[in-house]
Amino acid sequence: MGTTTDDVIPVPAVPRVRVRGGGSFPVRRIYCVGRNFADHAREMGAAVPASKAERGTPVFFMKPADAVVTGEAVPYPPATTDLHHEVELVVAIGRDAPPGVLPVEQAQALVFGYTVGLDLTRRDLQAAAKAKGLPWDTAKGFDHSAPVGELVPAARVTALGPQQLQLRVNGELRQQAPLSDLVWDVPEILHELSKLYALRAGDLVFMGTPAGVAALQPGDRFEASLEGIADLRGRIER
Ligand code: MN
């Protein structure tokens, strides 16, 4: 295929995530939601809305598609001494959104499936960026910053809500919360994203993390789970 095009460099590989039951999911973009669990917003020193009506708008940022990690080995990134874990529900978009703002009631139809992932964060760089009012890109969008588990088609999943999102590091429980604690649920987030971007098949959405974020060290082993749906195991390489 490469020999018949006039590309002046080899076409970069498309990142792919395995799908339960067979096949693979090519990744186009990775959207992430910040401050989507009240207890985590609180631990980061951010304001917590008193009610749904006072939520304002969600905090969004992105990671490059090739930040996805599907194997067990996650390299410790350069330029940080404070790499943090954030365990998250990850939503995979399987159909292009229609033009315009996506109504909340139509959002679920776009969902291909779900998995659990880690939004790895250089917390020291994020704190420095926040202090200066600068973008979070170097804190969030670095190489190997998005380990994800096997994607589970939505048809195999019962309604989201009671399932516990959980992360253990070296066997110790670090983060745990039910999906019902999300400030913005999946259809609401897709609706909000569609005001800013054209959602397309191949997009992943990291839905935000509950409290308990903390440092990972070289050699640490992690086990993340989305109860009854998906698992993710790996280790931070030295
Ligand atoms: Mn996050």
Boltz pocket constraint, residues with backbone or C-beta under 6 A from the ligand:
constraints:
  - pocket:
      binder: B
      contacts: [[A, 32], [A, 33], [A, 34], [A, 86], [A, 88], [A, 119], [A, 206], [A, 208], [A, 209]]
      max_distance: 6.0
